[in-house]
C-alpha cells in the first residue's frame, strides 16, 4: 500500500490500513463535502462498517488531515485538505440541498480587526450561505 495516501497517513502518525486509504482517496476525488453515511455507501465494495468510517473521519479531522464542515443540519461533512486545499466557503440550496463552493472570501480584514480588539490569535471562520440554486429557482 505504498502510495500518496499511505505516506500522508504516516506523516500524520496514523497506522496505514486499507480502509483509511480508501476513505482519503474517495474524499480527495469528491466534488462536494461528504457525510460519513455517503462515504460508507460509496465505499461499500471496501467492506468496512459505518463505525470505521466515522472513527477514521473524526480522527483525520482532529489531526487536520481533512476538514469537518457544518452546513447547518445535523450532519458533519468532510473534505480532503491535501496539497491543493484552499480557503473557501459553501452555499447550500434551501430546496434540494445542493452544495457549491464559493471561492470568494473578504473576511481577512475582519479577522485582523477581531484579533486586535480581542487579543485572539489563529482566528478561523466557516461561513455557510443559503439560497435557491438555479434549477430550484426556475421551478417556482
C-alpha positions as CSV (number, residue, x, y, z in Angstrom):
1,X,0.0,0.0,0.0
2,X,2.7,2.5,-0.8
3,X,1.0,5.4,-2.4
4,X,0.5,9.1,-1.5
5,X,-2.3,8.3,0.9
6,X,-0.2,5.8,2.9
7,X,2.6,8.4,3.0
8,X,0.1,11.0,4.2
9,X,-1.2,8.7,6.9
10,X,2.3,8.0,8.1
11,X,3.1,11.8,8.1
12,X,0.2,12.4,10.4
13,X,1.1,9.5,12.6
14,X,-1.7,7.1,11.6
15,X,-1.4,3.4,11.0
16,X,-1.9,2.6,7.3
17,X,-4.9,0.5,6.7
18,X,-6.9,-0.3,3.5
19,X,-10.0,1.4,5.0
20,X,-8.1,4.6,5.8
21,X,-6.5,4.8,2.4
22,X,-9.9,4.2,0.7
23,X,-11.6,7.0,2.8
24,X,-8.8,9.5,1.9
25,X,-8.8,8.5,-1.7
26,X,-12.6,9.0,-2.0
27,X,-12.6,12.3,-0.2
28,X,-9.9,13.7,-2.4
29,X,-11.9,12.9,-5.5
30,X,-15.2,14.1,-4.1
31,X,-16.9,17.1,-5.8
32,X,-18.6,18.2,-2.5
33,X,-18.2,17.7,1.2
34,X,-19.4,14.2,2.1
35,X,-21.1,12.8,5.2
36,X,-19.9,9.6,6.8
37,X,-23.0,7.8,5.6
38,X,-22.4,9.0,2.0
39,X,-18.8,7.7,2.2
40,X,-19.9,4.4,3.7
41,X,-22.4,3.9,0.8
42,X,-19.8,4.8,-1.8
43,X,-17.2,2.5,-0.3
44,X,-19.5,-0.5,0.2
45,X,-17.2,-2.6,-2.0
46,X,-14.4,-2.0,0.5
47,X,-16.3,-3.9,3.1
48,X,-15.9,-1.5,6.0
49,X,-18.5,-0.8,8.6
50,X,-20.0,2.6,9.2
51,X,-18.3,2.8,12.7
52,X,-14.9,2.5,11.0
53,X,-15.8,5.3,8.6
54,X,-16.9,7.6,11.5
55,X,-13.8,6.8,13.6
56,X,-11.5,7.5,10.6
57,X,-13.2,10.7,9.6
58,X,-13.2,12.1,13.2
59,X,-9.5,11.2,13.8
60,X,-8.5,12.7,10.5
61,X,-10.4,15.9,11.1
62,X,-9.0,16.2,14.7
63,X,-5.5,15.8,13.2
64,X,-6.1,18.4,10.5
65,X,-5.8,15.9,7.6
66,X,-9.3,16.6,6.5
67,X,-11.8,19.5,7.2
68,X,-15.0,19.0,9.1
69,X,-17.7,21.1,7.6
70,X,-21.0,22.1,9.3
71,X,-23.7,23.2,6.8
72,X,-26.5,23.9,9.4
73,X,-28.1,20.5,9.6
74,X,-27.4,17.6,11.9
75,X,-24.7,16.0,9.7
76,X,-21.0,16.8,9.7
77,X,-19.4,16.7,6.3
78,X,-15.8,16.2,5.4
79,X,-13.4,17.5,2.8
80,X,-9.9,16.5,1.9
81,X,-7.3,19.1,2.8
82,X,-4.2,17.9,0.9
83,X,-1.8,20.0,-1.0
84,X,-4.4,21.6,-3.2
85,X,-6.5,22.8,-0.3
86,X,-7.6,26.4,-0.5
87,X,-9.8,28.6,1.7
88,X,-13.4,28.6,0.6
89,X,-16.9,28.7,1.8
90,X,-20.1,26.9,0.8
91,X,-23.6,27.7,-0.4
92,X,-26.4,25.3,0.2
93,X,-29.7,25.2,-1.8
94,X,-32.7,25.6,0.5
95,X,-34.8,23.3,-1.6
96,X,-32.7,20.4,-2.9
97,X,-29.6,20.6,-0.6
98,X,-27.1,21.0,-3.5
99,X,-23.8,22.3,-2.1
100,X,-21.4,24.5,-4.1
101,X,-18.0,26.0,-3.2
102,X,-17.6,29.8,-3.1
103,X,-14.0,30.8,-3.8
104,X,-14.5,34.4,-2.7
105,X,-13.6,35.5,0.9
106,X,-13.1,39.0,2.0
107,X,-13.1,38.3,5.8
108,X,-9.4,38.7,6.3
109,X,-9.6,42.3,7.3
110,X,-12.5,41.5,9.7
111,X,-10.4,38.7,11.2
112,X,-7.5,41.0,11.8
113,X,-9.7,43.6,13.4
114,X,-11.2,40.9,15.7
115,X,-7.7,39.8,16.7
116,X,-6.7,43.4,17.5
117,X,-9.8,44.1,19.5
118,X,-10.0,40.8,21.4
119,X,-6.4,39.6,21.6
120,X,-7.4,36.3,20.0
121,X,-4.9,34.6,17.6
122,X,-5.1,32.0,14.9
123,X,-8.7,33.1,14.1
124,X,-10.5,30.9,11.7
125,X,-14.0,31.1,10.3
126,X,-16.5,29.0,8.4
127,X,-19.3,30.7,6.6
128,X,-22.3,28.9,5.0
129,X,-24.5,30.7,2.6
130,X,-28.1,29.6,1.8
131,X,-30.2,30.3,-1.2
132,X,-32.1,28.6,-4.1
133,X,-30.0,27.0,-6.8
134,X,-30.7,27.9,-10.4
135,X,-32.6,24.7,-11.0
136,X,-34.9,25.1,-8.0
137,X,-35.4,28.8,-8.6
138,X,-36.5,28.1,-12.1
139,X,-39.1,25.5,-10.9
140,X,-41.0,28.2,-8.9
